[in-house]
Amino acid sequence: MEEWTQFKGRSEAGGYEVFHTDCPARTVLDHVTSRWGVWVLIALRDKELRFFELRRAIDGVSEKMLSQTLRTLVRDGLVWREVEATTPPQVSYGLTPLGQGTGESLSTLFYWLRDNATDILATQAKFDDGGRKQSV
């Protein structure tokens, strides 16, 4: 947290200048928008899940990558982790208040992409077939 307070690239509004290379928010953005980070945050937006429930929910993620992603998001304060004293131990994950805000924003993007996927795929196909002119 200390590096955030020492950062010199503040905007006039008092926040961080995210386009500045030294902005610490860029690192968190990289974590949130990483290959698996976005899916973890979306999967946890409605309920807490255990590790293997998360793994089943996110098709294609390995145990190693899920573990690394969760560790990073816990460190960033977006996800909480709770170990239950059972044999074997059961570990649950959920979104912190910060993570809930992030998950809501990602869900909006996710739903927009889902709702516009047909148009996006059609545009990609047109581009791939030689129609290189892009609409703006």
Buried (B, 14 or more C-beta within 10 A) or exposed (E): EEEEEEBEEEEEEEEBBEEBEEBBBBEBBEBBEBEBBBBBBBBBBEEBBBBEBBBEBBEEBEEEBBBBBBEBBBEBEBBBEEEEEEEEEEBBBBBBEBBBEBBEEBBEEBEEEEEEEEEEEEBEEBEEEEEEEEEE
